[in-house]
Structures are given as structure tokens and as C-alpha cells.
Amino acid sequence: MLLTACLICWGCSGAPEWPAEGVADARWVAEALEWRLKTGLDDCGENARAVDALTLEWIAGTSEVQLIIETDDWPVLRYYPELKTTLIQAMARQQLEGEETDVESLQRTLRKVVRKTAALKNRRVKPYLKGRRPQTS
């Protein structure tokens, strides 16, 4: 299967092997999130999008993870909605690890992903992750 072959390619090293029969479980999702939250949004193309789709599907369908995201609490999502998947995944990872929601940790994860994403400019996104509005020039 092409997808499986690409998941273990050099450019996507560390990506989890595709789950048996394409069905995710908590262990696979935790492993996938660990890898995904260390990559940029535009890394690994279709492979990353497949991991995103499967992790989000599992998160939406499980009772192990319960997420509520108030957009007012995350102004970055108004301007950079592409970070919503990363925020959901980061929050789910915290819950799977038995941690309380830690906003500062979530912001650090988002900043790390932004730095690794060629399509996003860190200096433009960073102010939205510090709770301040960026200055316009």
C-alpha cells in the first residue's frame, strides 16, 4: 500500500506505522500525536493529512478525550484557522497523558509547529499566541 510505504519514508522519519486494518486505538493515536506535534503543518504531505484525519476521527469518536475549544480563548484561530487541528491534537495528547489542560504548554506546542511550517511566518503568528494583539504597521 502506497500510504504505508510513504509513512516510513526518510522525509517523514518517526511517523507511526499505519494501524492494523486502518483502525486507530488510543495507543496508536498517542504515538501519532507525539510525531505529528513535532512536524510542521506542511510537512509530509498526504502522509500527515492521513494521520491528521485518522487521529481527529478517533478523537471525535472516543469518550477518552473530551474537548471544548472556545474561539474567544484562542484568538490565533480567528486569524490562522489552520492551527485548529494542531490545537485539538495537542489538547487530546494532554488528556491522553492524564494531564490537566495547560494553556502555556499548548501555546508552546503551537509556536513549535508554526516555526516548522514554511507557509506561516512565526513573527506574525507569535503575538496571537501570547494573548496580545499584534501591532499593525
Protein Blocks (a to p, Z undefined) as FASTA:
>chain_A
ZZlmmmmgmklgoiacddehhiacfklmmmmmmmmmmccfkggilmmmmmmmmmmmmmmm
pckbccdddfklmmmlmmmmmlmmmmmmmmmmmmmnopacdfklmmmmmmmmmmmpmkbc
fklmmmmmnopacddZZ
